């Protein structure tokens, strides 16, 4: 059994948390917490297909077509090569799952803008 209490933890973006619920080369499941004002850089993954699923709070995902607002219970699929940027513009934490196949660590390309 795995949960946030016993999963491998890491920090990203200075103030965000991630917990590796499943960490293999072929599939990654990470639970993340992003505080108010948190965001990642605009980027894409060369080979990884990702699925974001919001557990609690609201997340804004910026895509080429514009922002998409995800609330608890909403999911969004991001195909390889698709630039995206998750952010939290609300006043409470957002918690979400990131499912990646294959794993996304080491596959990220920052988009200059």
Phi and psi in degrees as a GROMACS rama.xvg file:
@    title "Ramachandran Plot"
@    xaxis  label "Phi"
@    yaxis  label "Psi"
@TYPE xy
-133.264  144.032  UNK-2
-156.469  -179.955  UNK-3
-59.2638  -29.0805  UNK-4
-70.2559  -29.1282  UNK-5
-120.364  2.57375  UNK-6
-80.9465  156.03  UNK-7
-63.6938  126.676  UNK-8
-106.416  146.879  UNK-9
-147.072  159.654  UNK-10
-107.858  145.049  UNK-11
-144.913  156.343  UNK-12
62.9324  17.4196  UNK-13
85.7067  -38.4145  UNK-14
-140.88  15.6321  UNK-15
-107.513  153.753  UNK-16
-118.13  147.866  UNK-17
-136.765  145.094  UNK-18
-128.551  121.072  UNK-19
-76.1065  103.082  UNK-20
-82.689  -30.7283  UNK-21
-147.701  125.062  UNK-22
-132.661  95.9653  UNK-23
-135.972  169.009  UNK-24
-65.5898  -30.2176  UNK-25
-94.1535  -24.167  UNK-26
-150.873  134.644  UNK-27
-129.706  134.244  UNK-28
-126.952  119.441  UNK-29
-125.869  132.228  UNK-30
-95.7995  131.06  UNK-31
-126.044  153.961  UNK-32
-126.465  128.167  UNK-33
-124.05  119.252  UNK-34
-75.1211  169.317  UNK-35
-53.2577  135.723  UNK-36
84.3358  -7.56002  UNK-37
-73.7266  149.655  UNK-38
-163.544  158.139  UNK-39
-102.917  170.403  UNK-40
-78.6781  154.163  UNK-41
-63.8358  129.97  UNK-42
-159.199  174.061  UNK-43
-142.917  168.28  UNK-44
-115.265  134.8  UNK-45
-68.5345  -40.9297  UNK-46
-125.241  -17.6474  UNK-47
-80.9958  130.795  UNK-48
-96.1549  129.083  UNK-49
-118.324  149.799  UNK-50
-130.159  121.391  UNK-51
-101.485  134.038  UNK-52
-134.52  119.631  UNK-53
-83.3623  124.21  UNK-54
-90.3601  -39.2266  UNK-55
-153.469  138.014  UNK-56
86.2849  -161.253  UNK-57
-132.882  142.353  UNK-58
-126.46  144.047  UNK-59
-107.956  125.762  UNK-60
-109.878  117.104  UNK-61
-89.3914  125.158  UNK-62
-122.515  174.878  UNK-63
-58.8038  -33.5466  UNK-64
-79.2579  -8.44055  UNK-65
123.259  -177.137  UNK-66
-77.96  146.983  UNK-67
-122.514  127.663  UNK-68
-97.318  123.481  UNK-69
-111.753  130.486  UNK-70
-109.399  170.828  UNK-71
-50.9773  129.061  UNK-72
95.8396  -7.81278  UNK-73
-95.4692  146.377  UNK-74
-129.667  158.849  UNK-75
-147.27  128.724  UNK-76
-93.1161  134.273  UNK-77
-121.3  113.774  UNK-78
-74.8056  154.701  UNK-79
-53.8504  142.116  UNK-80
83.3303  0.322567  UNK-81
-93.6502  112.795  UNK-82
-62.9126  138.052  UNK-83
-154.821  157.567  UNK-84
-149.57  115.664  UNK-85
-86.8402  141.012  UNK-86
-149.019  161.446  UNK-87
-120.771  105.007  UNK-88
-98.992  3.73473  UNK-89
-88.3855  -176.78  UNK-90
-105.189  12.017  UNK-91
-131.633  159.443  UNK-92
-59.0137  150.078  UNK-93
-114.623  133.952  UNK-94
-117.963  137.01  UNK-95
-152.958  162.489  UNK-96
-103.213  142.218  UNK-97
-121.475  113.937  UNK-98
-105.855  124.733  UNK-99
-128.716  137.558  UNK-100
-141.786  119.05  UNK-101
-67.3273  -179.56  UNK-102
-54.9874  149.379  UNK-103
-94.1743  -16.7226  UNK-104
-65.2179  127.567  UNK-105
87.8824  3.43399  UNK-106
-119.057  12.2475  UNK-107
-96.7117  135.048  UNK-108
-122.388  119.44  UNK-109
-73.2937  136.903  UNK-110
-97.4543  121.565  UNK-111
-76.446  140.178  UNK-112
